Amino acid sequence: MTPKRLLAVGRLKPGPEADLFSLYNARLRPPLAVTEITEARGSAAEVRRREGAALLAALPDNALLVAMDLGGLAPTSEALAGLTERWEGTGKPLAFVIGGAEGLDPTVLARAAQRLSLGPMTWPHFLVRGLLAEQLYRAQAIRAGHPYHRAWRP
């Protein structure tokens, strides 16, 4: 199986967000290996630059990078299942990145093979971890023909 990583800005503290992420990450095969990047200080541009440099430094050289970005593609769950199958088919390790409060630096977005959005609403970056893990699990279930996803529901 293709290894999957999640690189995220900020330390996820115990609580409902961590519980949500743990619930779905435990169902993933393989689960996401998490690397947390320390939140930077300074102006918005400086924060993005510093966090971006740290995210890229933590990224394996040959990784297929998927940036979680409000301006990215917002696929259906079925389309995400197809995307994950295509990404895994490259044989490269998958790495998802979640920026901090100031978003992702343009250097990270430029390095990304795909920009992915959870829709037009803004979500707290700690909650995005759980939402992403759930959608990846859903995509895995769709690909396996598991009944977790009910395509007939609107």
TORTIVO-978133 format. One record per residue (C-alpha): residue number from 1; x, y, z; residue in three letters. Coordinates in Angstrom, 1 decimal. Layout:
REM residues N
REC  NUM  X  Y  Z  ALA
...
***
This chain:
REM residues 154
REC  1  0.0  0.0  0.0  MET
REC  2  1.1  3.5  -0.7  THR
REC  3  2.3  5.3  2.5  PRO
REC  4  0.2  8.3  3.5  LYS
REC  5  1.4  11.3  5.5  ARG
REC  6  -0.4  14.3  6.9  LEU
REC  7  1.8  17.4  7.5  LEU
REC  8  -0.1  20.0  9.5  ALA
REC  9  0.7  23.3  11.2  VAL
REC  10  0.0  23.3  14.9  GLY
REC  11  -0.2  20.8  17.7  ARG
REC  12  -3.5  19.0  18.1  LEU
REC  13  -4.4  18.9  21.8  LYS
REC  14  -6.6  16.3  23.4  PRO
REC  15  -10.3  17.0  22.8  GLY
REC  16  -13.1  16.4  20.3  PRO
REC  17  -11.0  17.4  17.3  GLU
REC  18  -8.3  14.9  18.2  ALA
REC  19  -10.9  12.2  19.0  ASP
REC  20  -12.5  12.7  15.6  LEU
REC  21  -9.2  12.5  13.8  PHE
REC  22  -8.2  9.4  15.7  SER
REC  23  -11.5  7.6  15.0  LEU
REC  24  -11.2  7.9  11.3  TYR
REC  25  -7.4  7.6  11.0  ASN
REC  26  -7.5  4.3  12.8  ALA
REC  27  -9.9  3.0  10.1  ARG
REC  28  -7.5  4.0  7.3  LEU
REC  29  -5.2  1.4  5.7  ARG
REC  30  -2.6  2.5  6.1  PRO
REC  31  -3.3  5.2  8.6  PRO
REC  32  -1.9  8.7  8.1  LEU
REC  33  1.4  9.3  9.7  ALA
REC  34  1.2  12.8  11.2  VAL
REC  35  4.0  15.4  11.3  THR
REC  36  3.1  18.5  13.2  GLU
REC  37  4.8  21.8  12.3  ILE
REC  38  5.2  24.5  14.9  THR
REC  39  3.1  27.6  14.3  GLU
REC  40  5.2  30.6  13.3  ALA
REC  41  5.0  34.1  14.6  ARG
REC  42  5.2  37.4  12.7  GLY
REC  43  3.3  39.1  9.9  SER
REC  44  0.9  37.0  7.9  ALA
REC  45  3.4  36.8  5.0  ALA
REC  46  6.2  35.9  7.3  GLU
REC  47  4.1  33.2  9.1  VAL
REC  48  3.2  31.7  5.7  ARG
REC  49  6.8  31.7  4.6  ARG
REC  50  8.2  30.1  7.7  ARG
REC  51  5.5  27.5  8.0  GLU
REC  52  5.7  26.8  4.3  GLY
REC  53  9.4  26.2  4.5  ALA
REC  54  9.0  23.9  7.4  ALA
REC  55  6.2  21.9  5.6  LEU
REC  56  8.3  21.5  2.5  LEU
REC  57  11.4  20.5  4.6  ALA
REC  58  9.3  17.7  6.2  ALA
REC  59  8.0  16.4  2.9  LEU
REC  60  9.7  13.4  1.3  PRO
REC  61  11.4  14.3  -2.0  ASP
REC  62  9.3  12.1  -4.2  ASN
REC  63  5.9  12.6  -2.4  ALA
REC  64  2.8  13.4  -4.3  LEU
REC  65  1.6  16.5  -2.4  LEU
REC  66  -2.1  17.3  -1.9  VAL
REC  67  -2.6  20.8  -0.4  ALA
REC  68  -5.7  21.4  1.5  MET
REC  69  -6.7  24.8  0.2  ASP
REC  70  -10.0  26.7  0.1  LEU
REC  71  -9.4  27.5  -3.6  GLY
REC  72  -8.8  23.9  -4.5  GLY
REC  73  -10.9  21.2  -6.2  LEU
REC  74  -14.0  20.3  -4.2  ALA
REC  75  -14.9  16.8  -5.5  PRO
REC  76  -17.8  14.5  -4.6  THR
REC  77  -16.9  11.6  -2.3  SER
REC  78  -17.0  9.3  -5.4  GLU
REC  79  -14.7  11.6  -7.3  ALA
REC  80  -12.3  11.7  -4.3  LEU
REC  81  -12.3  7.9  -4.4  ALA
REC  82  -11.2  8.0  -8.0  GLY
REC  83  -8.5  10.7  -7.2  LEU
REC  84  -7.1  8.6  -4.4  THR
REC  85  -6.9  5.6  -6.6  GLU
REC  86  -5.0  7.6  -9.3  ARG
REC  87  -2.7  9.1  -6.7  TRP
REC  88  -1.9  5.7  -5.2  GLU
REC  89  -1.4  4.3  -8.7  GLY
REC  90  1.7  6.6  -9.1  THR
REC  91  3.5  4.6  -6.5  GLY
REC  92  4.7  7.8  -4.8  LYS
REC  93  4.0  8.3  -1.1  PRO
REC  94  1.0  10.6  -0.6  LEU
REC  95  1.3  13.7  1.6  ALA
REC  96  -1.5  15.9  2.6  PHE
REC  97  -0.7  19.3  4.0  VAL
REC  98  -2.9  21.6  6.2  ILE
REC  99  -1.7  25.1  6.8  GLY
REC  100  -2.2  27.2  9.8  GLY
REC  101  -4.4  30.2  10.5  ALA
REC  102  -2.7  32.2  7.7  GLU
REC  103  -3.1  29.5  5.1  GLY
REC  104  -0.4  27.9  2.9  LEU
REC  105  2.5  29.7  1.4  ASP
REC  106  2.6  30.0  -2.4  PRO
REC  107  5.7  27.8  -2.5  THR
REC  108  3.7  25.0  -1.0  VAL
REC  109  0.8  25.5  -3.4  LEU
REC  110  3.2  25.5  -6.3  ALA
REC  111  4.8  22.2  -5.2  ARG
REC  112  1.3  20.6  -4.8  ALA
REC  113  0.2  18.1  -7.5  ALA
REC  114  -3.4  18.8  -6.4  GLN
REC  115  -5.2  21.5  -4.3  ARG
REC  116  -8.2  20.0  -2.5  LEU
REC  117  -11.0  21.8  -0.7  SER
REC  118  -13.6  20.6  1.7  LEU
REC  119  -16.0  23.1  0.2  GLY
REC  120  -16.4  26.9  0.1  PRO
REC  121  -16.8  27.3  3.9  MET
REC  122  -13.8  28.0  6.1  THR
REC  123  -13.1  25.3  8.6  TRP
REC  124  -10.8  25.5  11.6  PRO
REC  125  -7.5  23.9  10.6  HIS
REC  126  -7.7  21.4  13.6  PHE
REC  127  -11.1  20.3  12.5  LEU
REC  128  -9.9  19.8  8.9  VAL
REC  129  -7.7  16.9  10.1  ARG
REC  130  -10.8  14.9  11.2  GLY
REC  131  -12.8  15.9  8.1  LEU
REC  132  -10.0  14.9  5.8  LEU
REC  133  -9.5  11.5  7.6  ALA
REC  134  -13.2  10.8  7.3  GLU
REC  135  -13.3  11.6  3.6  GLN
REC  136  -10.2  9.5  3.0  LEU
REC  137  -11.9  6.6  4.9  TYR
REC  138  -15.1  7.2  2.9  ARG
REC  139  -13.1  7.1  -0.4  ALA
REC  140  -11.4  3.8  0.8  GLN
REC  141  -14.8  2.3  1.6  ALA
REC  142  -16.2  3.4  -1.8  ILE
REC  143  -13.3  1.7  -3.6  ARG
REC  144  -13.7  -1.5  -1.5  ALA
REC  145  -17.5  -1.6  -2.1  GLY
REC  146  -18.1  -1.3  1.6  HIS
REC  147  -21.6  0.0  2.6  PRO
REC  148  -20.3  2.9  4.8  TYR
REC  149  -21.0  5.3  1.9  HIS
REC  150  -24.6  5.4  0.9  ARG
REC  151  -24.6  6.8  -2.7  ALA
REC  152  -28.4  6.9  -2.8  TRP
REC  153  -28.5  9.6  -0.2  ARG
REC  154  -28.5  13.3  -1.3  PRO
***
